Each structure stands twice: as C-alpha cells, then as structure tokens.
C-alpha cells in the first residue's frame, strides 16, 4: 500500500468553488506514467499536477488531464501547485517575496510567491512568445464554433500563439458572440489538428473596459471540453496582443473566463517582456490518496 498527501485547490478564485480546480499529489516520484494517468482520471478534474524532486529546479511538475493526456506550459496547473505548497507551509516564510524555479517539460521557469493578507499569491513567467502564420480562411472555424463567419474579428489575425503550449487565438466581435459559441467537438478537433494547435481560445473586448478580455477555452485535443481558467492560453494572448500593439502602456491585461460555466475566474497578466501570470487560490480539500 502507498499513501500520498493530496487535495484540491481552486485557482484564480476569490471564494471557494470559484476559479479553476486543480488536483495536487505530493511526493509523486515513485509513480509510473500509467499510475499518474489513472489518478488523474480518478480525480476527474481539468488537470492533476504531480509534485516531484528535480535536479534542475526546486520542484518538477507533471500534469495530466482526466483523459490521461500530459499537458505542459505554466498555467493554472503550475500556479495552483505552488499556491498549494505555499498554503501548506512547505516553502518556508513567504512574508516577503521569494522566487523558486520549476521544471515543466523542457523548460525551467521562475515563480515568485508572497503572502498578502493571509493568502499566498503567485506570479510566474512563461516562455517567450512563438507565433505561427496567420490563418487566411476562417469560415470553417466559425462553423466549427457554431458561429457566423462575421463573428470572427479580422484583427488581430486568428493564429496559433505559444508561450509553453500552442493555442489558437480567435478574436470575436463581442462578448455575446463568445457566449453564443457552441462548438462541434469533431469539427473543432479537426480544425485544430490542421492548424497545429492544442486548444482554442475565443475572446472579445468590451469598449467600456478595453483592458479586460472576456474569454472561453476549448481543448478537445486532450479531452478537455471547456476550461474555467487557462493560464497557458491567457499568457500567449497577452503576449500576442502586446506584439500587435494592442495592450495599454503598462503592458497589462485582465482575462475574465469561466463565466459561462458558473466558475468566474480573473487572470492577471503583464509583459516583462515575456508574459507573467499572477493569481491566488483557495484550498478546498486536503486528504490522503491510498493506492
């Protein structure tokens, strides 16, 4: 019999049962890939992150979706894991900012944690922006999303942006269109495979609130239908908008996501010059996983 400390933390949440839940399993070095996939399926969350030792960083993180697909990049899967460790007192005093290194796939990336008003807040930098060529034809994408062709805004162009995971950035004309989207899993999966993208991030701006993007995320390629908060998509969106000169002068962006799912999340981003994602979380379950 093996026992592992484990739990759930709601990332980017202001109250319990908001934000995006993440399952965390500690001291997972002895687990096989097959075991990690089975555990992720048992938790049945968007992602489960396993904490491991690293000879390149302070911790190594591996994350799997409920369907067993391994995912990379520094999003809610990484931020939530560090918030979990901080909330459990595993990282020492966080009364002043402290920076740690995390190994995620081939990348070693920094994350800074600090306790503010009793809660641990984290900010972490993602990899440099990589852009694929703009897509010139989006009618079939609109159809896959259950939208009309003119719902897709022409600027900035629809294209894959990557700061750790490559997602298709699709600007829609308004938040109403974002909420109206009703994708066909089969059609969207086929389009993403042709575009070389993992997931699809649809977003729009309110003219009255130009510094906030309203977004939804679909990722059928890893068996994740809709996600409540996606740092690996919000980061490249911020970097792409910055590259197009569409951010405010201080290079910041707020992404509101998860509203349609009843799990409103607010993701804070800024360019440093690479995108930096920040937020807090609330641990809602602590326990022991027994195998």
Residue pairs with C-beta under 8 A, 6 or more apart in sequence:
1 290
1 291
2 30
2 290
2 291
3 288
3 289
3 290
3 291
4 25
4 26
4 27
4 28
4 288
4 289
4 291
5 25
5 26
5 27
5 286
5 287
5 288
5 289
6 23
6 24
6 25
6 26
6 287
6 288
6 289
7 23
7 24
7 84
7 283
7 284
7 285
7 286
7 287
8 21
8 22
8 23
8 24
8 43
8 45
8 283
8 284
8 285
9 21
9 22
9 24
9 80
9 83
9 84
9 87
9 281
9 282
9 283
9 284
10 16
10 17
10 18
10 19
10 20
10 21
10 22
10 281
10 282
10 283
10 284
11 19
11 20
11 21
11 22
11 76
11 79
11 80
11 83
11 229
11 265
11 279
11 281
12 18
12 19
12 20
12 76
12 229
12 265
12 266
12 267
12 279
12 280
12 281
13 19
13 20
13 265
13 280
13 281
13 282
14 266
15 282
16 282
16 284
17 263
17 284
18 258
18 263
18 264
18 265
18 282
19 76
19 228
19 229
19 258
19 263
19 264
19 265
19 279
19 281
19 282
20 46
20 76
20 80
20 227
20 228
20 229
20 230
20 258
20 263
20 265
21 45
21 46
21 228
21 284
22 45
22 46
22 47
22 48
22 49
22 76
22 77
22 80
22 81
22 84
22 281
23 40
23 43
23 45
23 47
23 48
23 49
24 48
24 49
24 51
24 80
24 81
24 84
25 31
25 36
25 39
25 48
25 49
25 50
25 51
25 289
26 51
27 51
27 52
28 36
28 50
28 51
28 52
28 62
29 52
29 53
31 39
31 50
33 70
35 291
36 48
36 50
36 62
36 64
37 64
37 68
39 48
39 50
39 289
39 291
40 47
40 48
40 64
40 65
40 66
40 68
41 66
41 67
41 68
43 66
44 66
45 66
46 65
46 66
46 76
46 224
46 227
46 228
47 63
47 64
47 65
47 71
47 76
47 77
47 224
48 63
48 64
48 66
49 61
49 62
49 63
49 77
49 78
49 80
49 81
50 61
50 62
50 63
50 64
51 59
51 60
51 61
51 81
51 85
52 59
52 60
52 61
52 62
53 59
53 60
54 60
54 103
56 101
56 103
56 108
57 100
57 101
57 102
57 103
57 108
58 100
58 101
58 102
59 81
59 82
59 85
59 100
59 102
59 103
60 102
60 103
60 104
61 77
61 78
61 81
61 102
61 103
61 104
62 70
63 70
63 71
63 72
63 77
63 78
64 70
64 71
65 71
65 222
65 223
65 224
66 223
66 224
67 222
67 223
67 224
68 223
69 221
69 222
69 223
69 224
71 77
71 165
71 198
71 222
71 232
72 104
72 105
72 107
72 164
72 165
72 232
73 104
73 105
73 126
73 127
73 163
73 164
73 165
73 231
73 232
73 235
74 102
74 104
74 107
74 109
74 111
74 124
74 125
74 126
74 127
74 164
74 231
74 232
74 235
74 277
75 164
75 165
75 230
75 231
75 232
75 233
75 234
75 235
75 277
76 229
76 230
76 231
77 231
77 232
78 102
78 104
78 109
78 111
78 124
78 231
79 111
79 122
79 124
79 231
79 277
79 279
79 281
80 281
82 91
82 100
82 102
82 111
82 113
82 122
82 124
83 113
83 120
83 122
83 280
83 281
84 281
84 283
85 91
86 94
86 113
86 115
86 120
86 122
87 120
87 281
87 283
88 283
88 286
91 98
91 100
91 113
92 98
94 113
94 114
94 115
94 120
95 114
95 115
96 114
97 112
97 113
97 114
98 112
98 113
98 114
99 110
99 111
99 112
100 110
100 111
100 112
100 113
101 108
101 109
101 110
101 111
102 108
102 109
102 110
102 111
102 124
104 164
107 127
107 164
109 124
109 125
109 126
109 127
110 124
110 125
111 122
111 123
111 124
111 125
112 122
112 123
112 124
113 120
113 121
113 122
114 120
114 121
115 121
119 280
120 280
120 281
121 278
121 279
121 280
122 278
122 279
122 280
123 276
123 277
123 278
124 276
124 277
124 278
125 272
125 274
125 275
125 276
126 163
126 164
126 231
126 232
126 235
126 236
126 239
126 274
126 275
126 276
126 277
127 162
127 163
127 164
127 274
128 163
128 274
129 161
129 162
129 163
129 236
129 239
129 240
129 243
129 274
129 275
130 161
130 162
130 163
130 166
131 159
131 160
131 161
131 162
131 240
131 243
132 159
132 160
132 161
132 162
132 166
132 195
132 196
133 159
134 157
134 158
134 159
135 141
135 157
135 158
135 159
135 195
138 149
138 152
138 158
138 170
139 149
140 187
140 191
141 152
141 158
141 170
141 191
142 148
142 149
142 151
142 152
143 184
143 187
144 183
144 184
144 187
144 188
144 190
144 191
145 151
145 170
145 181
145 182
145 183
145 188
145 200
145 202
146 180
146 181
146 182
146 183
146 184
147 172
147 177
147 180
147 181
150 173
151 172
151 173
151 177
151 180
152 158
152 170
152 171
152 172
152 173
153 171
153 172
153 173
153 204
155 171
155 244
156 169
156 171
156 240
156 241
156 244
156 246
158 168
158 169
158 170
158 171
159 168
159 169
159 240
160 166
160 167
160 168
160 169
160 195
160 196
160 197
161 167
161 169
161 236
161 237
161 239
161 240
162 236
163 232
163 235
163 236
163 239
163 274
163 275
164 232
164 235
164 236
165 198
165 199
165 232
165 233
166 196
166 197
166 198
166 236
167 197
167 198
167 199
167 200
167 201
167 217
167 219
167 230
167 232
167 233
167 236
168 192
168 195
168 197
168 199
168 200
168 201
169 201
169 203
169 233
169 236
169 237
169 240
170 200
170 201
170 202
170 203
171 202
171 203
171 204
172 178
172 181
172 202
172 203
172 204
173 204
174 204
174 206
175 204
175 206
175 214
177 204
178 202
178 203
178 204
178 214
178 215
178 216
179 216
179 259
179 260
181 202
181 216
183 200
183 218
185 220
185 225
188 200
188 218
188 220
189 220
189 221
192 198
192 199
192 200
192 220
192 221
193 221
197 221
198 219
198 221
198 222
199 217
199 218
199 219
199 221
199 222
199 224
199 227
199 230
199 233
200 217
200 218
200 219
201 215
201 216
201 217
201 230
201 233
201 234
201 237
202 215
202 216
202 217
202 218
203 213
203 214
203 215
203 216
203 237
203 255
204 213
204 214
204 215
205 212
205 213
205 214
206 212
206 214
210 248
211 248
211 252
211 253
211 254
212 253
212 254
212 255
212 256
213 237
213 253
213 254
213 255
213 256
214 255
214 256
214 257
214 259
215 230
215 233
215 234
215 237
215 255
215 256
215 257
216 226
216 257
216 260
217 226
217 227
217 230
217 233
217 257
218 225
218 226
218 227
219 225
219 227
219 230
226 260
226 261
227 257
227 258
228 257
228 258
228 261
228 263
228 265
229 257
229 258
229 263
229 265
229 267
230 257
231 267
231 277
234 253
234 255
234 257
234 267
234 269
234 275
234 277
235 269
235 275
235 277
236 275
237 253
237 255
237 269
238 247
238 253
238 255
238 269
238 270
238 271
238 275
239 271
239 274
239 275
241 247
241 253
242 251
242 271
242 273
242 275
247 253
247 271
250 270
251 270
251 271
251 272
251 273
252 268
252 269
252 270
252 271
253 269
253 270
254 266
254 267
254 268
254 269
255 266
255 267
255 269
256 264
256 265
256 266
257 264
257 265
257 267
258 264
258 265
266 279
267 277
267 279
268 277
268 278
268 279
269 275
269 276
269 277
269 278
270 276
270 278
